[in-house]
């Protein structure tokens, strides 16, 4: 049995997590470039909806991005990758844009979906942690959501990576809000 941590140790561990995640977000700012602008333009010019997908913790972040987009004037839907291969792919139309979230960019689920999206002819925006991944290579626009380290000391629980992906999704939603000139009154409608 491990000895109980002192109060000072616990406080310091909390602060360390915040420092690691804050650094990851600060590093992300330097990677906002013309690819971000291309992603915003793709979504802005989309005649359909934004379909956001991801597995595990990425799926949880995808749902939050969908909620933010919907409340700020960008029609969006979450599609679970496992459900997609069992019929939910029918929600995706040629006029939609798909946003795929994945830390590794090489999950089995994403690898299965990519050819389906290609067959449908929908543009794919990847928010991905590995720029050399299959997802990054197969996407129309790639946004680098990589992190130097997770706050989890075992590098198992997605912490910094989910924070960065969430912030990147918020940046997309707010950039779209501004491009659409979405007002407080519009927000009140939703």
VEXDREN-2710 file (C-alpha; in Angstrom, 1 decimal):
% VEXDREN-2710
k/r/px/py/pz
1/UNK/0.0/0.0/0.0
2/UNK/1.3/3.4/-0.9
3/UNK/1.7/6.0/1.8
4/UNK/-0.9/8.8/1.9
5/UNK/0.2/12.0/0.2
6/UNK/0.4/15.1/2.3
7/UNK/-1.8/18.1/1.6
8/UNK/1.2/20.0/0.1
9/UNK/1.9/17.2/-2.3
10/UNK/-1.7/17.1/-3.5
11/UNK/-1.9/20.8/-4.0
12/UNK/1.4/20.7/-5.9
13/UNK/0.2/17.9/-8.1
14/UNK/-2.9/19.9/-8.9
15/UNK/-0.8/22.9/-9.9
16/UNK/1.4/20.7/-12.0
17/UNK/-1.5/19.4/-14.0
18/UNK/-2.7/22.9/-14.7
19/UNK/0.8/24.0/-15.8
20/UNK/1.1/21.1/-18.2
21/UNK/-2.3/21.7/-19.7
22/UNK/-1.8/25.4/-19.9
23/UNK/1.5/24.9/-21.7
24/UNK/-0.2/22.6/-24.2
25/UNK/-2.9/25.2/-25.0
26/UNK/-0.2/27.9/-25.3
27/UNK/1.7/25.7/-27.7
28/UNK/-1.5/25.2/-29.8
29/UNK/-1.8/28.9/-30.4
30/UNK/1.4/28.9/-32.5
31/UNK/-0.1/26.2/-34.7
32/UNK/-3.2/28.2/-35.7
33/UNK/-2.4/29.0/-39.4
34/UNK/-3.9/28.8/-42.9
35/UNK/-5.2/25.3/-42.2
36/UNK/-7.4/26.7/-39.5
37/UNK/-8.6/29.3/-41.9
38/UNK/-9.3/26.6/-44.5
39/UNK/-11.3/24.6/-41.9
40/UNK/-13.4/27.6/-41.0
41/UNK/-14.1/28.4/-44.7
42/UNK/-15.0/24.7/-45.4
43/UNK/-17.5/24.7/-42.6
44/UNK/-18.8/28.2/-43.4
45/UNK/-19.5/27.2/-47.0
46/UNK/-21.0/23.9/-46.1
47/UNK/-24.6/23.6/-47.4
48/UNK/-25.4/20.8/-44.9
49/UNK/-24.3/20.1/-41.4
50/UNK/-21.0/19.5/-39.6
51/UNK/-20.8/15.9/-38.5
52/UNK/-18.3/15.5/-35.7
53/UNK/-17.0/12.1/-34.7
54/UNK/-14.5/10.5/-32.3
55/UNK/-14.0/7.5/-30.1
56/UNK/-13.6/7.3/-26.3
57/UNK/-12.5/10.6/-24.8
58/UNK/-12.3/12.2/-28.2
59/UNK/-16.0/11.3/-28.6
60/UNK/-16.8/13.1/-25.4
61/UNK/-15.0/16.2/-26.6
62/UNK/-16.7/15.8/-30.0
63/UNK/-20.1/16.0/-28.3
64/UNK/-19.1/19.2/-26.6
65/UNK/-17.9/20.7/-29.8
66/UNK/-21.2/19.8/-31.4
67/UNK/-23.1/21.5/-28.6
68/UNK/-21.0/24.7/-28.9
69/UNK/-21.4/24.8/-32.7
70/UNK/-25.2/24.3/-32.5
71/UNK/-25.6/27.1/-29.9
72/UNK/-23.5/29.5/-31.9
73/UNK/-25.1/29.1/-35.3
74/UNK/-23.3/26.2/-37.0
75/UNK/-25.6/23.1/-37.4
76/UNK/-23.7/20.1/-36.1
77/UNK/-24.4/16.5/-35.2
78/UNK/-22.3/13.9/-33.3
79/UNK/-21.9/10.5/-35.0
80/UNK/-20.3/7.7/-33.0
81/UNK/-17.9/5.8/-35.3
82/UNK/-19.0/2.3/-34.1
83/UNK/-22.7/3.3/-34.8
84/UNK/-21.7/4.7/-38.2
85/UNK/-20.5/1.4/-39.5
86/UNK/-23.8/-0.1/-38.3
87/UNK/-26.1/2.2/-40.2
88/UNK/-25.7/5.7/-38.8
89/UNK/-23.4/6.6/-41.7
90/UNK/-26.8/7.3/-43.4
91/UNK/-26.9/10.7/-41.6
92/UNK/-23.9/11.9/-43.7
93/UNK/-24.8/13.7/-46.9
94/UNK/-22.6/14.9/-49.7
95/UNK/-23.2/18.6/-48.7
96/UNK/-21.9/17.9/-45.1
97/UNK/-18.5/18.4/-43.7
98/UNK/-17.0/15.7/-41.3
99/UNK/-14.8/16.7/-38.4
100/UNK/-12.8/13.7/-37.0
101/UNK/-11.1/13.8/-33.6
102/UNK/-8.4/11.4/-32.7
103/UNK/-5.2/11.6/-30.7
104/UNK/-3.5/8.8/-32.6
105/UNK/-5.2/9.2/-35.9
106/UNK/-4.9/5.5/-36.4
107/UNK/-7.8/4.0/-34.5
108/UNK/-9.5/1.0/-36.1
109/UNK/-12.8/2.9/-36.1
110/UNK/-11.4/5.9/-38.0
111/UNK/-9.6/3.7/-40.4
112/UNK/-12.8/2.0/-41.2
113/UNK/-14.8/5.3/-41.7
114/UNK/-12.3/7.1/-43.8
115/UNK/-13.0/5.2/-47.1
116/UNK/-16.7/5.6/-46.4
117/UNK/-16.4/9.3/-46.1
118/UNK/-14.2/9.4/-49.3
119/UNK/-16.9/7.3/-51.1
120/UNK/-19.5/9.9/-50.1
121/UNK/-17.3/12.7/-51.3
122/UNK/-17.5/14.7/-48.0
123/UNK/-14.6/16.9/-47.0
124/UNK/-12.8/15.7/-43.8
125/UNK/-11.3/18.0/-41.2
126/UNK/-9.0/16.2/-38.8
127/UNK/-8.2/17.4/-35.3
128/UNK/-5.4/15.0/-34.7
129/UNK/-2.4/14.4/-32.4
130/UNK/-0.2/12.6/-34.8
131/UNK/0.5/14.4/-38.1
132/UNK/1.9/11.3/-39.8
133/UNK/-1.2/9.3/-39.0
134/UNK/-3.6/7.7/-41.5
135/UNK/-6.3/10.2/-40.5
136/UNK/-4.0/13.2/-41.1
137/UNK/-2.9/11.8/-44.5
138/UNK/-6.4/11.1/-45.7
139/UNK/-8.1/14.4/-44.6
140/UNK/-8.9/17.5/-46.6
141/UNK/-7.7/19.8/-43.9
142/UNK/-5.6/18.8/-40.9
143/UNK/-5.4/20.7/-37.6
144/UNK/-2.5/19.8/-35.3
145/UNK/-3.8/18.9/-31.9
146/UNK/-0.6/17.3/-30.7
147/UNK/0.7/17.7/-27.2
148/UNK/4.2/17.4/-25.7
149/UNK/2.9/15.4/-22.7
150/UNK/-0.3/14.3/-21.0
151/UNK/-0.8/15.5/-17.4
152/UNK/-1.3/11.9/-16.5
153/UNK/2.0/10.7/-15.2
154/UNK/1.6/7.3/-16.9
155/UNK/0.6/8.9/-20.2
156/UNK/-2.5/6.8/-20.2
157/UNK/-5.4/9.1/-19.4
158/UNK/-6.0/11.7/-22.1
159/UNK/-5.7/15.0/-20.3
160/UNK/-3.7/17.6/-22.2
161/UNK/-4.7/16.1/-25.5
162/UNK/-8.4/16.4/-24.7
163/UNK/-8.0/19.9/-23.4
164/UNK/-6.2/21.0/-26.6
165/UNK/-8.8/19.4/-28.8
166/UNK/-11.6/21.1/-26.9
167/UNK/-9.9/24.5/-27.2
168/UNK/-9.4/23.9/-30.9
169/UNK/-13.1/23.1/-31.3
170/UNK/-14.0/26.2/-29.3
171/UNK/-11.7/28.3/-31.6
172/UNK/-13.5/26.9/-34.7
173/UNK/-16.9/27.6/-33.2
174/UNK/-16.1/31.1/-32.2
175/UNK/-14.3/31.9/-35.5
176/UNK/-17.5/30.7/-37.3
177/UNK/-19.7/32.7/-35.0
178/UNK/-17.7/35.8/-35.9
179/UNK/-17.7/35.1/-39.6
180/UNK/-21.5/34.6/-39.5
181/UNK/-21.9/37.8/-37.4
182/UNK/-23.9/35.7/-35.0
183/UNK/-25.4/38.0/-32.3
184/UNK/-26.6/37.8/-28.7
185/UNK/-30.1/37.8/-30.1
186/UNK/-29.3/34.9/-32.4
187/UNK/-27.8/33.0/-29.4
188/UNK/-31.1/33.6/-27.4
189/UNK/-33.0/31.9/-30.2
190/UNK/-31.0/28.7/-29.7
END
